[in-house]
């Protein structure tokens, strides 16, 4: 081992999402990096909606962690205790890095993010969701923010004849710091696509069926609209 290799600091990155993967790659040439994640592959979940309607995309949005680092290592595990100087993993292993990066990310319901930690199982689950979507006559999307609008557009692009309903407690689509002209234009496009909007009142309850499944659903808003 060279002298330069001996003085490389050790870094443990917990979480291999967008932040963790980028940090691990950037440090790979200057530190001894250990990336820890319970999944075996990075999922480019920004493209999850396209993969839902076009499942041939699935092989393009999963990247095995074993291909991520040139010098560092990947551990398929997850932390059960972290005290700033020591990481205890579920496997019982203990890591004592010079630096620790917490990049455990965020969680979203399937199919926005993978419901399975194994990439092949996640792809199979997504393909099954695609088949359910393809066979459904009507689709309910709860949330008319950027994600809901994008998914509505993807569904109507792939299945123009499918009835799509967008429901949101907000009085208008795309809540947040956006220009009203953008909302107006998006509403024009949604209307042109035939997307039905149910806005301005909360749902009395969420559907009993899990996301991405086909089931008879009958729910109402607090305003009494079904």
N, C-alpha and C positions, 0 to 999 in steps of 0.2 A: 504494500500500500504506500502511495506517495505521501510526502509530507503535507501537500495541499489537501489530500483526501482526509488525512487524520484530523485536520482542524475544521472541517466542514461542520457547521452546527446541525444538530438533529431537529427536525420539525415533524410534528404529528398534526395532520389535518383530519379533523373529524367531520365527515360529510363530503360526499362527492358530487354535489349538485353543481350549479353554475359557478358559484363563488368558490367552493372548495376545490373543484377541478382546475379552475384557472389559477388559484394560488399554488396548488401542487405543481402544475406545469411550469409556472414562472420561477419557482424555487428549485426545480429539479436539477439545474446545472450548478447551483451554488450551495446546496444543502442536502443532507441525507433525509429525504422525505419519506414519510410513511402515511399513506392515505388509507383511512378506515371508513368503510361504508357497508351496511348490511346487504346491499344489492350487488349483483355481479357486473352491472353495466350502468353507464350514465345514460339517462333518458333525456333527449332534447324535447321536453314536454311542451315547448312553445308550438311545436308542430303536431301535437297530439290530436287536435281537431281535424287536421287534414288526414292524418292516419286513420281516424275513425271512419271517415267517409271513403277514403282510398287506402285500404289496408296494405297495398303494395309499398306504401311509405314506411311501414313498421321496421323493415330491416335497415332503413336509413337513419332512424332516430334513436337506435340503441347502439352505444359504443362500449365494448368491454373495457372495464377498468384496467385489465392486464396490458392493454395496448396504450395506456395513457402516459406512463412515465418511462423514460429511458434509463435512468439511474436509480430512481426510488423504487419502493415496493408498495404493493396493494395488499391490504388485509380485509377479507370479507368478514366483518365482525361489527359489533356496535358497543359503545361505551355504556357501562352501568354506573360508573362513578368517576368524577373528574374533580380534582382539588386545585388545579392550577399548575402543579408540578408533576402530577402523576395521573395516569389514565388507566383505569381498570376496565378490561373488556369482558364481554359476556363469556368468552371462552376461558376466562381465568387468567389470561396473559396480562402483564403489567408493562406499561410504557412510561418511560421517564425522559421526555424530550427536553431539549434546551428551550424550544418554543412550541407553543400549542395554539392551533387555530381552530376555533369553534365555528363551523360552517354547516350546522345541521339543517339549515334551510326551513322550508315551510311544507305544509301538508294540504292537499286538496283532494276532494272525493274523486274516485275513478269515474269517468275516464280521463279527467284532466291530468292526472298523474297515474302512474302504474299502480295497480292494486296488489301486485305480487313482486317480491324482491328478486325473483329469478327472471331473467330477461325472456327466456323462451316461454315460460308460463304467462308472463305479462303480455307477450305478443298473442298467445292463444286466447287470452281473456279479451284483448282488444278486437281480435277477429270475430269472436263470438258476439261482442257488442255491436260490431258492424252488421252482422247478420240480423240481429234483433232490430237495429235501426232500419235496415233495408226493408224488412217485412212490416214495419209499423206504418199505419196510415196517418196517425197524428202524433206530434211530438210536443211535449211541454218543456220549456226551458225556464227555470226560475232564476231571474237575475238579468237585467238589461244593461249591464255594464259592458266594457270592452270584450270580455270573454263570451258573454251571452250573445252579443251582436255578431262576433266572429263565428261562433258555432252556428247561429241561425243562417248566416251567409253560406257557410260550408255545406250545410244540409240542403239548402235550396239550390245551390249550384250542382250538387250531385244528384239530388232527387227533386226536380222542379215541381212535381205534382204533390209532394208531401205537405200536409198541413202543419205549420209550425206556429206555436203560440209562445210569446215572450211575456212573462209576468214579472212585475217589480213593484215594490212599495213606493218607489219614487214617482213623482208626477210626470217625469219625462225620462227618456232613455239617456244613457251615458252620464250618470251623475258625476260631478267633479269639476275641476277647473278647465272646462272646455268651452269654446265659443258656441253661442247658440246657433250660428250659421252651420256649424258642423252637425249639431243634432238635427236641425231641419233637413239637411241634405241626407243624413242617414235615415231619417224617418221617410223621406221620399223614396229612397231605395228600398227600404223594407216594405213599404206599401206596394211598390212596383213588383216585388218578389212575392207578394201575397202573405207576408208574415203578419199574424194577428197580435196586437199589443193589448195587454191587460195591465194598466198602470194606475198608480195613485192609491192603492189600498193593499194592505198586507194579506197574505193568505191566512185563513183560519188555522190551517195546519199544513205540514208538508205531506206530499203523497206517501202512502204506506209502502209503495213499491220502492225497492232500492234503485239508485240511478242506473241508467243504461240497461234497463230490463223492460220487457213488454208485459203490461198488465192493465186491466180496467182501472182507470183513475177518474175519480169524481171529487173535486175539491172546489172550494168557494173562497172568495175574498171576503174581508170584513165588510165590504160595501154590499155584499150579497150577490156579486156576479159569479156565475159558475164557470 
